[in-house]
Amino acid sequence: MDSFSPPLSKLADHFIEIWSFSGKGSNTQVVRSFELYPKNAAGRIALSMISYFFQKAVQKHLVSMEESFDPA
């Protein structure tokens, strides 16, 4: 992800999103991670604080995906 709008564009150059899938039988484990690339020292500090809330939002989204899954 890149080309952010302000104020994020002042702090971060880009993010890399990684999805990993593994499983056995009918079970699938999904791991979603992000690499955040700050533009400068201020961006590094801000992104470290933002990453906490970002992690919570991503976890909430994964739970929502799991709850809405309909194998039929």
Backbone as XML, in Angstrom:
<?xml version="1.0"?>
<chain id="A" units="angstrom">
  <residue number="1" name="MET">
    <atom name="N" x="0.854" y="-1.158" z="0.000"/>
    <atom name="CA" x="0.000" y="0.000" z="0.000"/>
    <atom name="C" x="0.906" y="1.229" z="0.000"/>
  </residue>
  <residue number="2" name="ASP">
    <atom name="N" x="0.517" y="2.202" z="-0.810"/>
    <atom name="CA" x="1.279" y="3.440" z="-0.850"/>
    <atom name="C" x="0.373" y="4.578" z="-1.317"/>
  </residue>
  <residue number="3" name="SER">
    <atom name="N" x="0.959" y="5.720" z="-1.579"/>
    <atom name="CA" x="0.209" y="6.905" z="-2.015"/>
    <atom name="C" x="-0.873" y="7.289" z="-1.010"/>
  </residue>
  <residue number="4" name="PHE">
    <atom name="N" x="-0.476" y="7.408" z="0.242"/>
    <atom name="CA" x="-1.402" y="7.754" z="1.311"/>
    <atom name="C" x="-1.782" y="9.228" z="1.229"/>
  </residue>
  <residue number="5" name="SER">
    <atom name="N" x="-2.936" y="9.559" z="1.778"/>
    <atom name="CA" x="-3.334" y="10.960" z="1.897"/>
    <atom name="C" x="-2.771" y="11.512" z="3.213"/>
  </residue>
  <residue number="6" name="PRO">
    <atom name="N" x="-2.661" y="12.842" z="3.307"/>
    <atom name="CA" x="-2.168" y="13.441" z="4.564"/>
    <atom name="C" x="-3.130" y="13.125" z="5.705"/>
  </residue>
  <residue number="7" name="PRO">
    <atom name="N" x="-2.679" y="12.984" z="6.897"/>
    <atom name="CA" x="-1.319" y="13.176" z="7.385"/>
    <atom name="C" x="-0.420" y="11.944" z="7.260"/>
  </residue>
  <residue number="8" name="LEU">
    <atom name="N" x="-1.001" y="10.780" z="6.922"/>
    <atom name="CA" x="-0.196" y="9.557" z="6.842"/>
    <atom name="C" x="0.902" y="9.668" z="5.789"/>
  </residue>
  <residue number="9" name="SER">
    <atom name="N" x="0.659" y="10.401" z="4.710"/>
    <atom name="CA" x="1.671" y="10.537" z="3.662"/>
    <atom name="C" x="2.922" y="11.252" z="4.162"/>
  </residue>
  <residue number="10" name="LYS">
    <atom name="N" x="2.804" y="12.022" z="5.229"/>
    <atom name="CA" x="3.966" y="12.706" z="5.817"/>
    <atom name="C" x="4.788" y="11.772" z="6.707"/>
  </residue>
  <residue number="11" name="LEU">
    <atom name="N" x="4.170" y="10.664" z="7.130"/>
    <atom name="CA" x="4.806" y="9.758" z="8.087"/>
    <atom name="C" x="5.335" y="8.470" z="7.464"/>
  </residue>
  <residue number="12" name="ALA">
    <atom name="N" x="4.602" y="7.941" z="6.475"/>
    <atom name="CA" x="4.930" y="6.617" z="5.939"/>
    <atom name="C" x="5.140" y="6.650" z="4.439"/>
  </residue>
  <residue number="13" name="ASP">
    <atom name="N" x="6.106" y="5.866" z="3.989"/>
    <atom name="CA" x="6.362" y="5.716" z="2.566"/>
    <atom name="C" x="5.429" y="4.666" z="1.976"/>
  </residue>
  <residue number="14" name="HIS">
    <atom name="N" x="5.404" y="3.489" z="2.605"/>
    <atom name="CA" x="4.528" y="2.412" z="2.144"/>
    <atom name="C" x="4.383" y="1.362" z="3.233"/>
  </residue>
  <residue number="15" name="PHE">
    <atom name="N" x="3.401" y="0.505" z="3.066"/>
    <atom name="CA" x="3.170" y="-0.661" z="3.927"/>
    <atom name="C" x="3.175" y="-1.884" z="3.018"/>
  </residue>
  <residue number="16" name="ILE">
    <atom name="N" x="3.647" y="-2.985" z="3.530"/>
    <atom name="CA" x="3.539" y="-4.268" z="2.831"/>
    <atom name="C" x="2.629" y="-5.158" z="3.669"/>
  </residue>
  <residue number="17" name="GLU">
    <atom name="N" x="1.587" y="-5.679" z="3.036"/>
    <atom name="CA" x="0.639" y="-6.568" z="3.704"/>
    <atom name="C" x="0.940" y="-7.995" z="3.291"/>
  </residue>
  <residue number="18" name="ILE">
    <atom name="N" x="1.029" y="-8.898" z="4.271"/>
    <atom name="CA" x="1.362" y="-10.302" z="4.018"/>
    <atom name="C" x="0.262" y="-11.184" z="4.602"/>
  </residue>
  <residue number="19" name="TRP">
    <atom name="N" x="-0.283" y="-12.054" z="3.766"/>
    <atom name="CA" x="-1.270" y="-13.038" z="4.201"/>
    <atom name="C" x="-0.616" y="-14.414" z="4.096"/>
  </residue>
  <residue number="20" name="SER">
    <atom name="N" x="-0.684" y="-15.195" z="5.178"/>
    <atom name="CA" x="-0.163" y="-16.561" z="5.181"/>
    <atom name="C" x="-1.297" y="-17.511" z="5.540"/>
  </residue>
  <residue number="21" name="PHE">
    <atom name="N" x="-1.406" y="-18.598" z="4.787"/>
    <atom name="CA" x="-2.457" y="-19.587" z="5.008"/>
    <atom name="C" x="-1.821" y="-20.952" z="5.242"/>
  </residue>
  <residue number="22" name="SER">
    <atom name="N" x="-2.342" y="-21.666" z="6.227"/>
    <atom name="CA" x="-1.920" y="-23.042" z="6.460"/>
    <atom name="C" x="-3.108" y="-23.795" z="7.026"/>
  </residue>
  <residue number="23" name="GLY">
    <atom name="N" x="-3.085" y="-25.084" z="6.889"/>
    <atom name="CA" x="-4.194" y="-25.831" z="7.443"/>
    <atom name="C" x="-4.127" y="-27.310" z="7.155"/>
  </residue>
  <residue number="24" name="LYS">
    <atom name="N" x="-5.009" y="-27.999" z="7.857"/>
    <atom name="CA" x="-5.175" y="-29.437" z="7.678"/>
    <atom name="C" x="-6.661" y="-29.715" z="7.586"/>
  </residue>
  <residue number="25" name="GLY">
    <atom name="N" x="-7.028" y="-30.561" z="6.659"/>
    <atom name="CA" x="-8.437" y="-30.910" z="6.507"/>
    <atom name="C" x="-9.270" y="-29.694" z="6.157"/>
  </residue>
  <residue number="26" name="SER">
    <atom name="N" x="-10.333" y="-29.500" z="6.907"/>
    <atom name="CA" x="-11.241" y="-28.386" z="6.628"/>
    <atom name="C" x="-10.888" y="-27.120" z="7.418"/>
  </residue>
  <residue number="27" name="ASN">
    <atom name="N" x="-9.796" y="-27.165" z="8.197"/>
    <atom name="CA" x="-9.394" y="-26.000" z="8.998"/>
    <atom name="C" x="-8.280" y="-25.231" z="8.298"/>
  </residue>
  <residue number="28" name="THR">
    <atom name="N" x="-8.403" y="-23.920" z="8.283"/>
    <atom name="CA" x="-7.381" y="-23.064" z="7.699"/>
    <atom name="C" x="-6.992" y="-22.000" z="8.715"/>
  </residue>
  <residue number="29" name="GLN">
    <atom name="N" x="-5.709" y="-21.859" z="8.931"/>
    <atom name="CA" x="-5.209" y="-20.798" z="9.804"/>
    <atom name="C" x="-4.737" y="-19.653" z="8.915"/>
  </residue>
  <residue number="30" name="VAL">
    <atom name="N" x="-5.184" y="-18.442" z="9.240"/>
    <atom name="CA" x="-4.810" y="-17.253" z="8.488"/>
    <atom name="C" x="-3.989" y="-16.349" z="9.395"/>
  </residue>
  <residue number="31" name="VAL">
    <atom name="N" x="-2.823" y="-15.948" z="8.911"/>
    <atom name="CA" x="-1.986" y="-14.984" z="9.629"/>
    <atom name="C" x="-1.805" y="-13.793" z="8.698"/>
  </residue>
  <residue number="32" name="ARG">
    <atom name="N" x="-2.148" y="-12.622" z="9.195"/>
    <atom name="CA" x="-2.062" y="-11.394" z="8.411"/>
    <atom name="C" x="-1.088" y="-10.461" z="9.115"/>
  </residue>
  <residue number="33" name="SER">
    <atom name="N" x="-0.087" y="-9.997" z="8.391"/>
    <atom name="CA" x="0.900" y="-9.111" z="9.008"/>
    <atom name="C" x="1.221" y="-7.949" z="8.074"/>
  </residue>
  <residue number="34" name="PHE">
    <atom name="N" x="1.823" y="-6.919" z="8.648"/>
    <atom name="CA" x="2.155" y="-5.715" z="7.905"/>
    <atom name="C" x="3.573" y="-5.292" z="8.235"/>
  </residue>
  <residue number="35" name="GLU">
    <atom name="N" x="4.264" y="-4.804" z="7.236"/>
    <atom name="CA" x="5.559" y="-4.156" z="7.425"/>
    <atom name="C" x="5.334" y="-2.682" z="7.127"/>
  </residue>
  <residue number="36" name="LEU">
    <atom name="N" x="5.633" y="-1.817" z="8.092"/>
    <atom name="CA" x="5.400" y="-0.382" z="7.966"/>
    <atom name="C" x="6.732" y="0.308" z="7.697"/>
  </residue>
  <residue number="37" name="TYR">
    <atom name="N" x="6.771" y="1.164" z="6.685"/>
    <atom name="CA" x="8.005" y="1.844" z="6.295"/>
    <atom name="C" x="7.874" y="3.352" z="6.509"/>
  </residue>
  <residue number="38" name="PRO">
    <atom name="N" x="8.433" y="3.858" z="7.611"/>
    <atom name="CA" x="8.339" y="5.287" z="7.894"/>
    <atom name="C" x="9.239" y="6.103" z="6.972"/>
  </residue>
  <residue number="39" name="LYS">
    <atom name="N" x="8.884" y="7.380" z="6.798"/>
    <atom name="CA" x="9.684" y="8.279" z="5.974"/>
    <atom name="C" x="10.840" y="8.908" z="6.750"/>
  </residue>
  <residue number="40" name="ASN">
    <atom name="N" x="10.685" y="9.003" z="8.068"/>
    <atom name="CA" x="11.686" y="9.694" z="8.884"/>
    <atom name="C" x="11.542" y="9.255" z="10.339"/>
  </residue>
  <residue number="41" name="ALA">
    <atom name="N" x="12.337" y="9.853" z="11.221"/>
    <atom name="CA" x="12.310" y="9.483" z="12.641"/>
    <atom name="C" x="10.953" y="9.775" z="13.272"/>
  </residue>
  <residue number="42" name="ALA">
    <atom name="N" x="10.362" y="10.904" z="12.908"/>
    <atom name="CA" x="9.033" y="11.231" z="13.440"/>
    <atom name="C" x="8.008" y="10.197" z="12.976"/>
  </residue>
  <residue number="43" name="GLY">
    <atom name="N" x="8.139" y="9.779" z="11.729"/>
    <atom name="CA" x="7.249" y="8.743" z="11.207"/>
    <atom name="C" x="7.431" y="7.427" z="11.928"/>
  </residue>
  <residue number="44" name="ARG">
    <atom name="N" x="8.665" y="7.092" z="12.261"/>
    <atom name="CA" x="8.944" y="5.847" z="12.985"/>
    <atom name="C" x="8.241" y="5.854" z="14.349"/>
  </residue>
  <residue number="45" name="ILE">
    <atom name="N" x="8.317" y="6.978" z="15.045"/>
    <atom name="CA" x="7.672" y="7.098" z="16.363"/>
    <atom name="C" x="6.153" y="7.029" z="16.216"/>
  </residue>
  <residue number="46" name="ALA">
    <atom name="N" x="5.617" y="7.799" z="15.266"/>
    <atom name="CA" x="4.167" y="7.815" z="15.068"/>
    <atom name="C" x="3.648" y="6.437" z="14.640"/>
  </residue>
  <residue number="47" name="LEU">
    <atom name="N" x="4.356" y="5.782" z="13.712"/>
    <atom name="CA" x="3.900" y="4.469" z="13.243"/>
    <atom name="C" x="3.962" y="3.423" z="14.349"/>
  </residue>
  <residue number="48" name="SER">
    <atom name="N" x="4.918" y="3.549" z="15.252"/>
    <atom name="CA" x="4.972" y="2.582" z="16.352"/>
    <atom name="C" x="3.743" y="2.726" z="17.248"/>
  </residue>
  <residue number="49" name="MET">
    <atom name="N" x="3.266" y="3.947" z="17.416"/>
    <atom name="CA" x="2.048" y="4.154" z="18.211"/>
    <atom name="C" x="0.812" y="3.718" z="17.428"/>
  </residue>
  <residue number="50" name="ILE">
    <atom name="N" x="0.761" y="4.062" z="16.146"/>
    <atom name="CA" x="-0.369" y="3.694" z="15.300"/>
    <atom name="C" x="-0.473" y="2.177" z="15.149"/>
  </residue>
  <residue number="51" name="SER">
    <atom name="N" x="0.665" y="1.491" z="15.113"/>
    <atom name="CA" x="0.666" y="0.042" z="14.865"/>
    <atom name="C" x="-0.129" y="-0.727" z="15.911"/>
  </residue>
  <residue number="52" name="TYR">
    <atom name="N" x="-0.152" y="-0.241" z="17.151"/>
    <atom name="CA" x="-0.932" y="-0.900" z="18.204"/>
    <atom name="C" x="-2.411" y="-0.934" z="17.813"/>
  </residue>
  <residue number="53" name="PHE">
    <atom name="N" x="-2.941" y="0.224" z="17.403"/>
    <atom name="CA" x="-4.352" y="0.315" z="17.037"/>
    <atom name="C" x="-4.623" y="-0.393" z="15.708"/>
  </residue>
  <residue number="54" name="PHE">
    <atom name="N" x="-3.661" y="-0.341" z="14.806"/>
    <atom name="CA" x="-3.768" y="-1.024" z="13.526"/>
    <atom name="C" x="-3.880" y="-2.531" z="13.755"/>
  </residue>
  <residue number="55" name="GLN">
    <atom name="N" x="-3.078" y="-3.059" z="14.656"/>
    <atom name="CA" x="-3.099" y="-4.486" z="14.976"/>
    <atom name="C" x="-4.468" y="-4.887" z="15.530"/>
  </residue>
  <residue number="56" name="LYS">
    <atom name="N" x="-5.026" y="-4.065" z="16.396"/>
    <atom name="CA" x="-6.348" y="-4.358" z="16.963"/>
    <atom name="C" x="-7.412" y="-4.360" z="15.867"/>
  </residue>
  <residue number="57" name="ALA">
    <atom name="N" x="-7.352" y="-3.409" z="14.935"/>
    <atom name="CA" x="-8.325" y="-3.337" z="13.841"/>
    <atom name="C" x="-8.210" y="-4.552" z="12.912"/>
  </residue>
  <residue number="58" name="VAL">
    <atom name="N" x="-6.985" y="-4.966" z="12.608"/>
    <atom name="CA" x="-6.775" y="-6.130" z="11.741"/>
    <atom name="C" x="-7.311" y="-7.385" z="12.420"/>
  </residue>
  <residue number="59" name="GLN">
    <atom name="N" x="-7.061" y="-7.538" z="13.711"/>
    <atom name="CA" x="-7.574" y="-8.699" z="14.441"/>
    <atom name="C" x="-9.097" y="-8.718" z="14.429"/>
  </residue>
  <residue number="60" name="LYS">
    <atom name="N" x="-9.700" y="-7.564" z="14.638"/>
    <atom name="CA" x="-11.162" y="-7.463" z="14.613"/>
    <atom name="C" x="-11.697" y="-7.838" z="13.231"/>
  </residue>
  <residue number="61" name="HIS">
    <atom name="N" x="-11.006" y="-7.418" z="12.174"/>
    <atom name="CA" x="-11.425" y="-7.750" z="10.812"/>
    <atom name="C" x="-11.321" y="-9.255" z="10.561"/>
  </residue>
  <residue number="62" name="LEU">
    <atom name="N" x="-10.235" y="-9.887" z="11.021"/>
    <atom name="CA" x="-10.096" y="-11.337" z="10.839"/>
    <atom name="C" x="-11.200" y="-12.100" z="11.566"/>
  </residue>
  <residue number="63" name="VAL">
    <atom name="N" x="-11.554" y="-11.662" z="12.775"/>
    <atom name="CA" x="-12.635" y="-12.303" z="13.522"/>
    <atom name="C" x="-13.951" y="-12.130" z="12.775"/>
  </residue>
  <residue number="64" name="SER">
    <atom name="N" x="-14.186" y="-10.943" z="12.240"/>
    <atom name="CA" x="-15.396" y="-10.683" z="11.458"/>
    <atom name="C" x="-15.466" y="-11.587" z="10.231"/>
  </residue>
  <residue number="65" name="MET">
    <atom name="N" x="-14.327" y="-11.775" z="9.562"/>
    <atom name="CA" x="-14.284" y="-12.674" z="8.402"/>
    <atom name="C" x="-14.620" y="-14.103" z="8.816"/>
  </residue>
  <residue number="66" name="GLU">
    <atom name="N" x="-14.078" y="-14.527" z="9.936"/>
    <atom name="CA" x="-14.327" y="-15.883" z="10.413"/>
    <atom name="C" x="-15.802" y="-16.071" z="10.755"/>
  </residue>
  <residue number="67" name="GLU">
    <atom name="N" x="-16.386" y="-15.101" z="11.418"/>
    <atom name="CA" x="-17.789" y="-15.195" z="11.823"/>
    <atom name="C" x="-18.733" y="-15.180" z="10.629"/>
  </residue>
  <residue number="68" name="SER">
    <atom name="N" x="-18.358" y="-14.513" z="9.544"/>
    <atom name="CA" x="-19.238" y="-14.439" z="8.385"/>
    <atom name="C" x="-19.009" y="-15.562" z="7.383"/>
  </residue>
  <residue number="69" name="PHE">
    <atom name="N" x="-18.036" y="-16.431" z="7.645"/>
    <atom name="CA" x="-17.730" y="-17.528" z="6.742"/>
    <atom name="C" x="-18.889" y="-18.511" z="6.696"/>
  </residue>
  <residue number="70" name="ASP">
    <atom name="N" x="-19.334" y="-18.812" z="5.484"/>
    <atom name="CA" x="-20.412" y="-19.765" z="5.264"/>
    <atom name="C" x="-19.920" y="-20.842" z="4.310"/>
  </residue>
  <residue number="71" name="PRO">
    <atom name="N" x="-19.513" y="-22.017" z="4.831"/>
    <atom name="CA" x="-18.944" y="-23.056" z="3.983"/>
    <atom name="C" x="-19.944" y="-23.708" z="3.016"/>
  </residue>
  <residue number="72" name="ALA">
    <atom name="N" x="-21.204" y="-23.401" z="3.150"/>
    <atom name="CA" x="-22.224" y="-24.018" z="2.275"/>
    <atom name="C" x="-22.207" y="-23.422" z="0.949"/>
  </residue>
</chain>
